[in-house]
Amino acid sequence: MATGSAGLIALIAGIIALGVISQVLGDRFQLPSIIFLLSVGLVLGPLSGLVLSHRIITASTFGGALPIIVGLAVAIIVFEGAFHLRVEDLRRTSTTMVRLTTLGAVISLVGTAVVVHYAIPAPWDVSFLIGALLVATGPTVISPILDVVPVRDSVATTLETEGIVNDVTAAILAVVVFEVVFQASEGVGAILVVFALKLGVGLVVGAVVAGLLWAFLKYVHLSPGNAPRNARLLVLAGALVAYGVANVVTSEAGIAAAAAAGIIVGNLDVPYESEITDFKGDITLIVLSFVFIALAALLDFEALPLGLGGLAVVFVVIVVLRPLLVFISTVGGRFTREEKLFMSGVGPRGIIPASVATLFAVELQSMGLDTAAQTLVGTVFLVIFATVVIEGGLARYFAEYLDVIPMRALIVGSGKVGRDLAARLEARGENVVIIESDESIAETARNDGYAVRIGDATDSDVLRTAGAENASTVVATTGDDDVNLLVAQLAATTFDTEQVISRVNQPGNEDAFAELDVETISSTNATSWAIDNRIERPALWNWMTELGRSGDVQEFEVTAEDVAGKTISELGSAIPDGCLIALVGRDGENKVPDGDFELQHGDRITLVGQNQAVKDALSRFHPAD
């Protein structure tokens, strides 16, 4: 083997190793791993050139293979991000999502182009090309942030979906703009036609590949011993095939195909879903690490517009355009002001603008447009670095300051009791995570749509990973009292959880839980209570069994400033039809209020009524949730 080949193999192995270390450091310091990946790329690229006589990584290091590697890596990354999106989650944020990916994209495109044109300054053609690329936020940079900032599910779903859709939009739009402006296409009027063609081809190819994958996994006999492995490999191959076939039909349609295939397969009932998910996640981390390090290493510091013009672009993109498009897109939604501010501060750019800008720069240089190429790459990478470092690095602190990290309800055990409890809590808007040690049982819960962490909940690291530090409630529901006791002890002592509740299977074990001040539900007593209620209070029993479905009971603290100091009668219009205030708790006492009862800030209200009416009242009286 030639020395050059051996050196290249060693370099690639080193990049992958450094990428893995970057991922570990990101987890250790609760920072997006992208920050460490970009830093490694700079060390291997421009910084090594300043210290050594030559760079460790140059444009010729990978020959002509880098664009192909980047393209296949992007297909895997986009497919994996789309695979996690659930249609039911998308429905809850559909209006906001449509606005973010249409009106928001237009605001980002035009606003960025205008500021680049006047601040850098740059010609309008280059400015709009940069604006098209910087539409993309992307799962490659959003997902690492959400890994360390566990925001409410609707917020996370909105940001992830925006990233995936905008990755597709930005990649196709940038290619169309490039063809129209720099390759003398039919004119600006052709943009919509070419864009629709590329997007349509991608969606069709993605749907066909997804259908074939589903049919193969569902109905073709995969040898039992190797079935999980074969399922993983088939899905990986499907992602790459969708990308490759669509690109053969028309350039840059592959990203749309990978995204479409990922969403469709992720929402179908496919075997071995948990194994596929874990495998895809690991592959994505490896290719993401390699691509980010390699692209960052190719950067030239001289290309970065580090003057006032470049700072103006960064300022407008982060401080003006992002908040503007978020607040316009979320009008009338169910996001709080704090959540809108958090979403405004999370718009980092990632792999799509970096990779496509690098490829465009090569083409522009071949056309003799060196200045345009330098402006394109320099501006795009400046915004990427600034948004990743500022928004990614400060995301958790920003979220903690705004108090948008929701308190979680952790349920240990995903048996029938755990799943039924999770369904009831989620129906009332709780952010529920289930911990399960048995992988087959965990897969059942995941297929039912629950967030599940596989592991032994008696291990404090497993509890911490599931979000115990942000949990308001931990409920142990397993059939093993020893396990439940250990979980309760960890939650109460190590994580100081506000409320710890445990199922007790043997009544004689209740004293052990009482010593820890753990609230207990005895299986024996709970069954007898339910039977007694069914006999003596059938109407109440029916109502209670329907909680979270047609009717609901919610207890919460009054936090709305305009509610305190008013009587129940004065608040009549604020209480939706279909619910009523049954109890008010104050200073340890509960009262059934009459019309003259005056509410105070901090009172605990118990609402009884129809499901939606109770939710509306909760938003009115306790808007922080």
Secondary structure, DSSP 8 states (H G I E B T S, - for coil): --HHHHHHHHHHHHHHHHHHHHHHHHHHHTS-HHHHHHHHHHIIIIIHHHHSSS-SS-TTTTTT-HHHHHHHHHHHHHHHHHHT--HHHHHHTHHHHHHHHTHHHHHHHHHHHHHHHHHTT--HHHHHHHHHHTT---HHHHHHHHHHS---HHHHHHHHHHHHHHHHHHHHHHHHHHHHHHTT-S-GGGHHHHHHHHHHHHHHHHHHHHHHHHHHHHHS---GGGHHHHHHHHHHHHHHHHHHHHHHHSTT-HHHHHHHHHHHHHTS--TTHHHHHHHHHHHHHHHHHHHHHHHHHT--GGGS--SHHHHHHHHIIIIIIHHHHHHHHTTTSS--HHHHHHHHT-----HHHHHHHHHHHHHHHHTT-HHHHHHHHHHHHHHHHHHIIIIIHHHHHHHHHHT-S--EEEEE--SHHHHHHHHHHHHTT-EEEEEES-HHHHHHHHHTT--EEES-TTSHHHHHHHTGGGEEEEEE--S-HHHHHHHHHIIIIIS--SEEEEEESSGGGHHHHHTTT-EEEEHHHHHHHHHHHHHH-HHHHHHHHTBTTTEEEEEEE---TTTTT-BTTTTGGGS-TTEEEEEEEETTEEE---TT-B--TT-EEEEEEEHHHHHHHHHHH-TT-
